[in-house]
Amino acid sequence: MSTNQPPQVSTADPSPSGPTGEVVPDARRRRTILIAVCIALMAVIASVSGLNVAQPDLAIAFGASQSTILWIINIYTLSLAALLLPLGALGDRWGRKPMLLAGLTLFGVANVVAGLATSAEVMLAARLFSGVGAAMIMPITLAVITSTFPQEERGRAIGVWTGVAGGGGILGMFLSAALVDAASWRWLFVLPVALVVVALVMALRSVPNSREKLVHAFDTVGALTSVVAVVGLIYVLQEGPERGWTAPVTLLSLGVGAVAAVGFVVWELRRRDAALLDVRLFGERSPAGGSITLLVVFGVQAGIFVVLFPFFQAVLGWSGLLSTVALMPMAVLMMMTSGLAPKLAARVGARSTMASGILLAGVGLALMASFVSVGGGYLSVLPGMLAMGAGMGLAMTPSTEAITSSLPRERQGVASALNDVTREFGTALGVALLGALLSSGYRGAIDSRLEGVPRGAADTAREGVANAIGAADGAGTHGRELIRAAQESFVDGWQQAMWAGVAVMAVLFLYILARGPVPRDVVVEQPA
C-alpha cells in the first residue's frame, strides 16, 4: 500500500505468536472463533430483513400507518450504516473483544424490548438501539478474522464470513416467515436473541482480545461528518421512492448528505495518516475494485429481492413462507461458492475470480429477463437465480479480501467497517433504483391493458400488482382480466429492471478486467 502508517503497538491475550508477532490461536480455537463471529453476524443480518414478512401484523398490533411500519424496518439499517465506520475504528482502539461483547449485549437487550413492545414508539426506540448494537458487532466480526487467522487460512475464513453475510438475509427471512406463520410477529425476536446468547458464550471463551495503541487521537470530526453523510444519503434512498425524489425533505437530505460527504473527504485528506478513513486508498486498485464490486453486487441482490417477492406472492400466489423457501437454492449456492472462491483466487488470481463471478451473475440476470413469464412460473426464473447466486458468491469473497488486505492489521476495524458500509449503501441503492425501474415499467405496461375496466379499479391497479389483485373484486366481470393484466405488466416491468441490471454488471465486468485487484496492492506487514 502506498500510504504510510505511524508506529502502533498491538496488545493481545497471551497466545502462541506467528513470525510477525500477531496472535495465532491453535486450529481448534480458530474454528470456534469463526463459528462465534459468524453466529453473531447471522443475528445482525437476519434482523435486517426479518421484519419485512410481518408488516401487516405490526400495523394491526400498533395501529400504525404504513409509513411508521417502514420506519420501524428502516431505522435499524439507517443507524447500522451510519455508525459502522466510527465504531469499527473505536473497536481497534478500545479492544475488539470488549466492543463485540458490548455490542452483543446491547443488541440482545434491544431485541428483547422489541419483542415485548406495546407501542410503535417503543418499537422504534428498540430498533434504533438494535442498529447501534449491530454497528458494534458487524465490523468486529470480520476484524477478528483478519487479525487472528494466519495468512494461509484467512481467505477461507473470509469466504465463510462472506457466505453468511450474503446468504444470511435469505435464511433469516425464511426463519422469520416460519415463526410468523407458526406463532406471532413477537417470536421474530426470539431468533436474534438466541443467536446472541450463543455468540456471547462462545466469544467469552474463545475470541482473543486485540487492541491498538495508535499515536494519533481519534478523528472525532471525521466520525461526525461520516455519520451525517451516511444518514443523509441513506435516508434519500429509503424515503425517495415513498415521498418522491423531488420532495423538499428528499432534496434537503440529499443536499446535507452530499455536503457532509464532500466535507468528510476534504477533512480526511487533510488528516492523512491520522484520518478515520484514509480516502487515498481509493486511488489503489484493490480497495477501489473491491468496494465498487460489493456496492454493485449487493445493490443488484437487493433489487432482485424487490422483484422476486412480489412475483412469488402476487403473480404465483405463494405465501410469504413458500416465497422465502423458493429463494433458498440461490442462498445455498451463494454460500457454497463463497467458500470455493478463495481456492479459485489462489489459482487464477482475485481479479479473474471476481470477473468470473460478475459475468456469471450478469448471465443470471439475462436469463431471468429473457425467460420469466406468468405461465412459466418458478421454473422460468430458477436457472437465472442459480447463476446469480453462484456468481455473487464468487465475486463477494475476493472483493472483501481485497478491501481488508489493503489496510494493515491495526486498521482492520476500519477496513471491515468500510466493507460493511459499502454493502449497506449498495443494498439501499439497489432497492431504490431497481424498484423504481420496476414500478415505472409496470405503470407503462398496464395502461394499454385496462380498456373496459372500471375507472376506480383501473386507478388502483396502476399503483402496483398487489393493489390490482385487491381491486379485482370491485371490477365486476373484469376482475380476472384485471389480475391477468397486472401480472403480465409486472413481468414487463421485471424485464426492464433486469436488463438494466445486466447493463450495470457488464460495465462492472469491464472495469474489473481493466482495474481489478493486483497482488502488489496487498499490504505486507513487516516484522515488529
C-alpha positions in Angstrom: 0.0 0.0 0.0 1.3 3.4 -0.9 0.1 5.3 2.3 2.4 5.2 5.3 1.2 4.4 8.7 2.6 5.7 12.0 4.0 3.2 14.6 1.4 1.3 16.5 1.6 -1.3 19.3 -0.8 -4.2 19.3 -1.6 -5.9 22.6 -3.5 -9.2 22.8 -4.2 -12.1 25.1 -1.2 -14.4 25.7 -1.1 -17.0 22.9 1.3 -18.6 20.5 2.6 -16.0 18.1 3.5 -16.0 14.4 6.6 -14.6 12.9 5.3 -11.1 12.8 4.2 -11.2 16.5 0.5 -11.5 15.9 -1.7 -13.8 17.9 -2.2 -17.2 16.3 -4.6 -19.4 18.3 -4.5 -23.1 17.6 -6.6 -24.7 14.9 -9.4 -25.8 17.2 -9.7 -22.4 18.8 -9.7 -20.7 15.4 -12.7 -22.9 14.3 -14.5 -21.9 17.4 -13.7 -18.2 16.8 -15.0 -18.4 13.3 -18.3 -20.1 14.4 -18.7 -17.5 17.1 -18.3 -14.4 14.9 -20.5 -16.0 12.1 -23.3 -16.6 14.6 -23.0 -13.0 15.8 -23.1 -11.8 12.1 -26.1 -14.0 11.4 -28.0 -12.3 14.2 -27.3 -8.9 12.6 -28.1 -9.9 9.1 -31.3 -11.7 9.9 -32.6 -8.6 11.7 -32.1 -6.5 8.5 -34.8 -8.4 6.6 -36.8 -10.3 9.2 -39.5 -7.7 9.9 -40.4 -7.4 6.2 -42.5 -10.6 6.5 -44.6 -9.2 9.4 -45.6 -5.7 8.1 -49.4 -6.4 8.2 -49.1 -7.9 11.7 -47.2 -4.9 13.0 -49.7 -2.4 11.5 -52.6 -4.2 13.3 -50.7 -4.6 16.6 -49.7 -1.0 16.9 -52.5 0.7 14.9 -49.7 2.2 12.8 -49.6 3.6 9.3 -47.5 2.1 6.5 -45.1 5.0 6.8 -44.5 4.2 10.5 -44.0 0.5 9.8 -41.4 1.3 7.1 -39.6 3.5 9.7 -39.6 0.6 12.2 -37.9 -1.5 9.5 -35.6 1.2 8.1 -34.3 2.8 11.2 -32.3 -0.3 12.0 -30.5 -0.2 8.7 -30.0 3.6 9.0 -28.4 3.5 12.4 -26.3 0.5 11.5 -24.9 2.0 8.3 -24.3 5.4 9.9 -22.2 4.1 12.8 -20.2 1.4 11.2 -17.0 3.5 10.5 -16.8 5.3 13.8 -17.5 2.1 15.9 -15.2 0.0 13.8 -12.4 2.5 14.4 -13.2 2.6 18.2 -13.0 -1.2 18.3 -9.4 -1.1 17.0 -8.6 1.3 19.9 -10.7 0.0 22.8 -10.3 -3.7 22.0 -12.2 -5.8 19.6 -13.4 -8.3 22.1 -14.9 -5.7 24.6 -16.6 -4.0 21.6 -18.0 -7.3 20.4 -19.3 -8.3 23.8 -20.8 -4.8 24.4 -22.5 -4.8 21.0 -23.9 -8.3 21.5 -25.3 -7.3 24.9 -26.9 -4.1 23.6 -28.3 -5.8 20.6 -29.7 -8.7 22.6 -31.4 -6.3 25.2 -32.8 -4.1 22.4 -34.4 -7.2 20.7 -35.9 -8.4 24.0 -37.5 -4.9 24.3 -38.7 -5.0 20.7 -40.3 -8.4 21.2 -42.2 -7.1 24.3 -43.0 -3.6 22.8 -46.6 -2.3 23.4 -46.4 0.7 21.1 -44.8 1.8 17.9 -42.7 4.4 19.8 -41.1 1.7 22.0 -40.5 -0.5 18.9 -38.9 2.4 17.1 -36.5 3.1 20.0 -35.7 -0.6 20.3 -34.9 -0.9 16.6 -32.7 2.2 16.8 -30.6 0.7 19.6 -30.6 -2.7 17.8 -28.9 -0.9 14.9 -26.3 0.7 17.3 -25.5 -2.7 18.7 -25.3 -4.2 15.2 -22.9 -1.5 14.2 -20.7 -2.5 17.1 -20.9 -6.2 16.1 -20.6 -6.3 12.4 -17.2 -4.7 11.6 -15.6 -6.5 14.6 -16.7 -10.0 13.4 -14.6 -9.5 10.2 -11.8 -7.7 12.0 -11.4 -10.6 14.4 -11.0 -13.0 11.5 -8.5 -10.8 9.6 -6.4 -10.1 12.8 -6.5 -13.6 14.2 -6.2 -16.1 11.3 -2.8 -16.7 9.6 -2.4 -15.5 6.0 -2.8 -19.0 4.6 -6.2 -19.6 6.2 -7.5 -16.1 6.1 -9.1 -16.4 2.6 -11.1 -19.5 3.6 -12.3 -17.9 6.8 -13.4 -14.7 4.9 -15.2 -16.9 2.4 -17.3 -18.4 5.3 -18.0 -14.9 6.7 -19.0 -13.7 3.2 -21.3 -16.6 2.7 -23.1 -15.9 5.9 -23.3 -12.1 5.1 -24.7 -12.9 1.6 -27.0 -15.8 2.3 -27.9 -15.0 5.9 -30.5 -12.5 4.9 -32.4 -15.1 2.9 -32.1 -17.7 5.7 -33.3 -15.0 8.2 -36.3 -14.2 6.1 -37.2 -17.9 5.9 -37.0 -18.5 9.6 -38.8 -15.2 10.3 -41.7 -16.2 7.9 -41.9 -19.6 9.6 -42.1 -18.0 13.1 -44.8 -15.6 11.9 -46.8 -18.4 10.3 -46.4 -20.7 13.3 -46.8 -18.2 16.2 -46.8 -14.4 16.0 -44.6 -11.5 15.0 -43.2 -11.3 18.5 -41.4 -14.6 18.0 -39.4 -12.9 15.3 -37.1 -11.5 18.0 -36.5 -14.9 19.6 -34.1 -15.9 16.8 -31.7 -12.9 17.2 -31.8 -13.2 21.0 -31.0 -16.9 20.8 -28.2 -16.3 18.4 -26.8 -13.5 20.6 -26.7 -15.7 23.7 -24.8 -18.5 21.8 -22.4 -15.9 20.3 -21.8 -14.3 23.7 -21.0 -17.6 25.4 -18.6 -18.6 22.6 -17.0 -15.2 22.3 -16.3 -15.0 26.0 -14.5 -18.4 25.9 -12.7 -18.2 22.5 -12.3 -14.8 20.9 -8.9 -13.2 21.8 -8.7 -9.5 22.6 -6.6 -7.3 20.4 -6.4 -3.5 20.5 -4.1 -1.0 19.0 -2.3 1.9 20.7 -2.3 4.5 18.0 -0.2 7.6 18.0 -2.9 9.9 16.7 -6.1 10.9 18.6 -9.4 9.6 17.4 -10.8 11.5 14.4 -13.9 13.0 16.0 -14.7 15.4 13.2 -14.3 12.7 10.6 -16.6 10.4 12.6 -19.3 13.0 13.0 -19.2 14.1 9.3 -19.3 10.4 8.2 -22.4 9.9 10.3 -24.2 12.9 8.8 -23.2 11.9 5.3 -24.4 8.3 5.6 -27.7 9.3 7.3 -28.4 11.9 4.7 -27.7 9.7 1.7 -29.3 6.5 3.0 -32.4 8.5 4.0 -32.7 9.7 0.4 -32.5 6.2 -0.9 -35.0 4.9 1.6 -37.6 7.7 1.5 -37.2 8.9 -2.1 -39.4 6.2 -3.6 -42.1 6.9 -1.0 -42.1 10.7 -0.6 -40.9 11.4 -4.2 -37.5 12.3 -5.5 -38.3 16.0 -5.8 -40.0 16.3 -2.4 -38.4 19.1 -0.2 -37.4 16.7 2.5 -35.7 14.4 0.0 -33.8 17.2 -1.7 -32.8 18.6 1.7 -31.5 15.3 2.9 -29.6 14.8 -0.4 -28.0 18.3 0.0 -27.0 17.7 3.6 -25.6 14.2 2.8 -23.7 15.4 -0.2 -22.2 18.4 1.6 -21.2 16.2 4.5 -19.7 13.6 2.2 -17.5 16.3 0.4 -16.6 17.7 3.8 -15.6 14.3 5.1 -13.3 13.7 2.0 -11.6 17.1 2.4 -11.1 16.7 6.1 -9.7 13.1 5.7 -7.3 14.3 3.1 -6.0 16.9 5.5 -5.7 14.4 8.3 -3.7 12.0 6.1 -2.3 9.2 8.4 -4.4 10.5 11.3 -7.7 10.1 9.4 -10.6 7.9 10.4 -10.5 6.5 6.9 -7.6 7.3 4.6 -9.5 8.1 1.4 -6.2 8.0 -0.6 -6.8 4.2 -0.5 -9.4 4.6 -3.3 -6.6 5.5 -5.7 -5.4 2.0 -5.4 -6.8 -0.9 -7.3 -7.6 -3.4 -4.5 -9.8 -1.3 -2.2 -11.4 0.6 -5.1 -12.2 -2.6 -7.1 -13.4 -4.4 -4.0 -15.6 -1.6 -2.8 -17.2 -1.0 -6.2 -17.8 -4.7 -6.8 -19.6 -5.0 -3.4 -21.6 -1.9 -4.0 -22.9 -3.1 -7.3 -23.3 -6.8 -6.4 -25.2 -6.1 -3.2 -27.3 -3.5 -5.0 -28.3 -6.0 -7.6 -29.0 -8.6 -5.0 -31.3 -6.3 -3.0 -33.0 -5.2 -6.2 -33.6 -8.8 -7.2 -35.4 -9.4 -3.9 -37.6 -6.4 -4.6 -38.7 -8.1 -7.8 -38.8 -11.7 -6.7 -41.1 -11.4 -3.7 -44.0 -9.7 -5.5 -43.5 -12.2 -8.3 -43.8 -15.2 -6.0 -46.7 -13.7 -4.0 -48.7 -11.6 -6.4 -48.1 -13.4 -9.6 -47.7 -17.0 -8.5 -50.0 -16.6 -5.4 -47.5 -18.1 -2.9 -47.4 -17.4 0.8 -44.5 -15.5 2.4 -43.0 -18.7 3.8 -43.1 -20.5 0.5 -41.6 -17.4 -1.2 -38.6 -17.5 1.1 -38.2 -21.3 0.6 -38.0 -20.5 -3.2 -35.0 -18.3 -2.6 -33.1 -20.9 -0.6 -31.4 -22.6 -3.6 -29.9 -19.2 -4.6 -28.7 -18.6 -1.0 -27.2 -22.1 -0.6 -25.3 -21.8 -3.9 -24.1 -18.4 -2.9 -22.7 -19.7 0.4 -21.1 -22.7 -1.3 -19.3 -20.6 -4.0 -18.2 -18.0 -1.3 -16.3 -20.9 0.3 -14.8 -22.1 -3.0 -13.8 -18.6 -4.2 -10.5 -18.4 -2.1 -9.3 -21.6 -3.7 -10.1 -20.3 -7.2 -8.5 -17.0 -6.4 -5.3 -18.7 -5.3 -5.1 -20.4 -8.7 -6.2 -17.8 -11.1 -6.0 -14.5 -9.1 -8.5 -12.3 -7.3 -9.3 -10.2 -10.4 -10.1 -13.2 -12.6 -12.3 -14.8 -9.9 -14.2 -11.5 -9.4 -14.6 -11.0 -13.1 -15.9 -14.6 -13.5 -18.4 -14.1 -10.7 -19.6 -10.8 -12.1 -20.0 -12.4 -15.6 -21.9 -15.4 -14.2 -24.2 -13.1 -12.2 -24.9 -11.0 -15.3 -25.8 -14.1 -17.2 -28.2 -15.0 -14.4 -29.9 -11.6 -14.8 -30.1 -12.0 -18.5 -31.7 -15.5 -18.1 -34.3 -14.1 -15.8 -35.1 -11.2 -18.1 -35.3 -13.5 -21.1 -37.4 -16.4 -19.8 -39.6 -15.0 -17.0 -43.3 -15.4 -17.7 -46.6 -15.7 -15.8 -47.3 -19.1 -17.3 -43.7 -20.4 -16.8 -43.9 -19.8 -13.0 -40.9 -20.7 -10.8 -39.0 -22.7 -13.3 -38.8 -19.7 -15.6 -36.6 -17.9 -13.1 -34.8 -20.7 -11.3 -31.9 -21.1 -13.7 -31.2 -17.3 -13.5 -31.4 -17.4 -9.8 -28.9 -20.2 -9.5 -26.5 -18.4 -11.8 -26.9 -15.2 -9.8 -26.2 -17.0 -6.6 -23.1 -18.7 -7.9 -21.7 -15.6 -9.4 -22.3 -13.4 -6.4 -20.6 -15.9 -4.2 -17.5 -15.9 -6.4 -17.4 -12.1 -6.6 -18.0 -11.3 -2.9 -15.2 -13.2 -1.2 -12.2 -11.8 -3.2 -13.8 -8.3 -3.1 -14.0 -8.4 0.7 -10.4 -9.7 1.0 -9.2 -7.0 -1.4 -10.6 -4.4 1.0 -9.3 -5.9 4.2 -5.9 -6.8 2.8 -5.3 -3.2 1.7 -5.2 -1.9 5.3 -2.7 -3.0 8.0 -3.6 -5.1 11.0 -4.1 -2.2 13.3 -6.8 -0.7 11.0 -8.8 -3.9 10.5 -11.8 -2.5 12.3 -11.9 0.4 9.8 -11.3 -2.0 6.9 -14.2 -4.2 8.0 -16.5 -1.2 8.5 -15.7 0.1 5.0 -16.6 -3.3 3.7 -19.9 -3.3 5.6 -20.9 0.3 4.9 -20.3 -0.4 1.1 -22.7 -3.3 1.4 -25.4 -1.2 3.1 -25.1 1.6 0.5 -25.3 -0.9 -2.3 -28.4 -2.5 -0.7 -30.2 0.8 -0.3 -29.2 1.9 -3.8 -30.3 -1.3 -5.5 -33.7 -1.3 -3.8 -34.3 2.3 -4.7 -33.2 2.2 -8.3 -34.3 -1.3 -9.5 -37.5 -0.8 -7.5 -38.1 2.5 -9.4 -37.4 0.8 -12.7 -39.8 -2.0 -11.9 -42.6 0.5 -10.9 -42.0 2.6 -14.0 -42.1 -0.4 -16.3 -45.3 -1.7 -14.6 -47.2 1.6 -14.9 -46.1 2.0 -18.5 -47.2 -1.5 -19.4 -50.6 -1.7 -17.6 -52.3 1.3 -19.2 -52.8 -0.4 -22.5 -54.3 -3.4 -20.8 -57.0 -1.6 -18.8 -59.5 -0.9 -21.5 -63.0 -1.6 -20.3 -62.0 -1.8 -16.6 -64.0 0.5 -14.3 -62.1 3.7 -13.6 -61.8 3.2 -9.9 -60.4 -0.3 -10.2 -58.1 0.8 -13.0 -56.7 3.7 -11.0 -56.0 1.3 -8.1 -54.4 -1.2 -10.4 -51.9 1.4 -11.6 -50.4 1.6 -8.1 -49.0 -1.9 -8.2 -49.7 -5.5 -8.8 -50.8 -6.2 -5.2 -53.2 -3.3 -5.4 -54.6 -4.6 -8.7 -55.3 -8.0 -7.2 -57.0 -6.3 -4.2 -59.1 -4.2 -6.6 -60.2 -7.2 -8.7 -63.3 -7.9 -6.6 -64.6 -4.4 -7.4 -64.0 -4.7 -11.1 -67.1 -7.0 -11.7 -66.8 -9.2 -14.7 -63.4 -7.6 -15.5 -61.8 -9.0 -12.3 -60.0 -11.9 -13.8 -58.9 -9.8 -16.8 -57.5 -7.1 -14.4 -55.5 -9.7 -12.4 -54.0 -11.1 -15.6 -53.2 -7.6 -16.9 -51.4 -6.7 -13.7 -49.4 -9.9 -13.6 -48.3 -9.5 -17.2 -47.4 -5.8 -16.7 -45.4 -6.8 -13.6 -43.4 -9.2 -15.7 -42.8 -6.4 -18.3 -41.5 -4.2 -15.5 -39.4 -7.1 -14.2 -37.7 -7.4 -17.6 -36.9 -3.7 -17.8 -35.3 -3.8 -14.3 -33.3 -7.0 -15.1 -31.9 -5.7 -18.4 -30.8 -2.5 -16.5 -29.0 -4.8 -14.1 -27.4 -6.7 -16.9 -26.0 -3.4 -18.3 -24.6 -2.4 -14.9 -23.0 -5.8 -14.4 -21.4 -5.5 -17.9 -19.8 -2.2 -17.0 -18.6 -3.6 -13.7 -17.1 -6.6 -15.6 -15.1 -4.4 -17.9 -14.0 -2.2 -15.0 -12.7 -5.2 -13.0 -10.9 -6.5 -16.1 -9.1 -3.2 -16.5 -8.7 -2.0 -12.9 -9.3 -5.1 -10.7 -7.0 -6.0 -7.7 -3.4 -7.0 -8.4 -1.1 -8.7 -5.9 1.1 -5.6 -5.3 -1.8 -3.7 -3.7 -1.9 -6.1 -0.8 -0.2 -4.9 2.5 2.8 -6.9 3.6 3.2 -6.4 7.3 6.8 -6.0 8.4 8.1 -7.9 11.4 8.0 -6.0 14.7 
